[in-house]
Amino acid sequence: EPGQGNNAYIFPGVGLGVITTGIHHISEKVFLTSAEALADLVTDDDLAVGRLYPPLSDIRNISVKIATKIAQEAYEEGTASTYPEPKDKEEFIRGTLYDYNYSGSSALPKQY
């Protein structure tokens, strides 16, 4: 179980949010927003088993949720520089992620 929220959870979400919205100056408020978003993702079940953070196995989704909250705030405060503003920020952010699943095919060449 991760013991530090910043390296395991906060920085991936902040990086994704900053890159996708084009924030030029990362203020303390960005980190506060990301910490609040992470806290919102902790469930009663997590707390019941003694976890302070959501399962690390869901880090991709957690990063998207944190980035989405950062994006909402960035557009509200005028610190975003990616335009036009996406109507569905979470969908926009998910669309920027690399898809490492190869449907029905292999990434390897058929013959070496």
KOLZA-976086 format. One record per residue (C-alpha): residue number from 0; residue in one letter; z, y, x. Coordinates in Angstrom, 2 decimals. Each point is the difference from the previous one (the first is absolute). Last residue first. Example, Ala and Ser with C-alpha at 12.3 -4.5 7.8 and 13.67 -1.06 7.14 Angstrom:
// residues 2
     i   aa        up     north      east
     1    S      7.14     -1.06     13.67
     0    A      0.66     -3.44     -1.37
// end
This chain:
// residues 112
     i   aa        up     north      east
   111    Y    -37.28    -11.09     11.51
   110    Q     -1.28     -1.23     -3.34
   109    K      0.88      0.94     -3.54
   108    P      1.47      3.33      1.12
   107    L      3.68      0.54     -0.78
   106    A      1.13      2.37     -2.73
   105    S     -0.25     -2.88     -2.41
   104    S     -1.36      0.09     -3.50
   103    G      1.09     -0.58     -3.55
   102    S      1.92      3.24     -0.34
   101    Y      1.10      1.29      3.38
   100    N      3.44      1.52     -0.32
    99    Y      0.80      2.66      2.61
    98    D     -0.55      2.90     -2.37
    97    Y      0.60      3.23      1.90
    96    L      1.78      2.58     -2.10
    95    T     -1.79      3.16     -1.16
    94    G     -0.48     -1.23     -3.56
    93    R      3.73     -0.59     -0.35
    92    I      0.53      3.72      0.67
    91    F     -2.51      1.03     -2.67
    90    E      1.49     -2.45     -2.51
    89    E      3.47      1.39      0.67
    88    K     -1.24      3.58     -0.32
    87    D     -1.63     -0.48     -3.37
    86    K     -1.52      3.42     -0.72
    85    P     -1.04      0.44      3.62
    84    E      0.10      3.62      1.16
    83    P     -3.48      1.06      1.03
    82    Y      0.82      0.48      2.74
    81    T      2.07     -1.25      2.94
    80    S      1.94      2.96      1.40
    79    A      3.45     -0.72     -1.45
    78    T      2.75      2.57      0.59
    77    G     -0.47      1.74     -3.35
    76    E      3.49     -0.70     -1.33
    75    E     -1.09     -2.10     -2.99
    74    Y     -2.75     -1.69      2.03
    73    A      2.42     -0.94      2.78
    72    E      2.65     -1.17     -2.47
    71    Q     -2.31     -2.42     -1.74
    70    A     -1.34     -1.20      3.35
    69    I      3.49     -0.69      1.38
    68    K      0.83     -2.01     -3.14
    67    T     -3.23     -1.96      0.42
    66    A      0.70     -0.62      3.69
    65    I      3.40     -1.52     -0.86
    64    K     -1.56     -2.25     -2.65
    63    V     -2.82     -1.01      2.36
    62    S      2.47     -0.82      2.78
    61    I      2.04     -2.14     -2.40
    60    N     -3.13     -1.89     -1.09
    59    R     -0.87     -0.85      3.60
    58    I      3.62     -0.72      0.90
    57    D      0.47     -2.69     -2.66
    56    S      1.10     -2.71      2.48
    55    L      2.55      2.53      1.26
    54    P      2.07     -0.70     -3.11
    53    P      1.37      3.21     -1.55
    52    Y      2.69      1.80      1.99
    51    L      3.80      0.05     -0.05
    50    R      0.15     -3.75     -0.57
    49    G      3.36     -1.56     -0.89
    48    V     -1.18     -2.70     -2.41
    47    A      1.02      2.02     -3.06
    46    L     -1.47      3.18      1.54
    45    D     -3.46     -1.52      0.15
    44    D      0.37     -1.33     -3.56
    43    D      1.02      3.49     -1.19
    42    T     -3.29      1.23      1.42
    41    V     -0.76      2.16      3.02
    40    L     -3.33      1.76     -0.61
    39    D      1.60      3.31     -1.03
    38    A      1.78      0.11      3.38
    37    L     -3.36     -0.22      1.75
    36    A     -1.39      2.90     -2.04
    35    E      3.11      2.06      0.77
    34    A     -0.37     -0.72      3.71
    33    S     -3.70      0.94     -0.17
    32    T      0.79      3.28     -1.75
    31    L      2.64      0.84      2.60
    30    F     -2.47     -0.78      2.77
    29    V     -2.66      2.24     -1.51
    28    K      2.66      2.68     -0.60
    27    E      0.70      0.09      3.73
    26    S     -3.46      1.44      0.47
    25    I     -3.11     -1.73      1.27
    24    H     -2.51      2.78      0.66
    23    H     -3.71     -0.62     -0.45
    22    I      0.12     -2.17     -3.13
    21    G     -3.41     -1.59     -0.45
    20    T      0.80     -1.85     -3.21
    19    T     -1.00     -3.49      1.17
    18    I      1.30      0.46      3.54
    17    V      3.37      1.46     -0.99
    16    G      0.67     -2.59     -2.69
    15    L     -0.95     -2.96      2.17
    14    G      2.06      1.26      2.92
    13    V      2.98      0.74     -2.23
    12    G     -0.14     -3.48     -1.53
    11    P     -0.26     -1.74      3.38
    10    F      2.76      2.26      1.44
     9    I      2.49     -0.56     -2.83
     8    Y      0.08     -3.79     -0.33
     7    A      0.53     -1.95      3.23
     6    N      0.54      2.81      2.47
     5    N      2.07      2.32     -2.19
     4    G      1.85     -2.51     -2.14
     3    Q      1.97     -1.50      2.84
     2    G      1.86     -3.28     -0.39
     1    P     -2.95     -2.15     -1.00
     0    E      0.87     -3.43     -1.33
// end
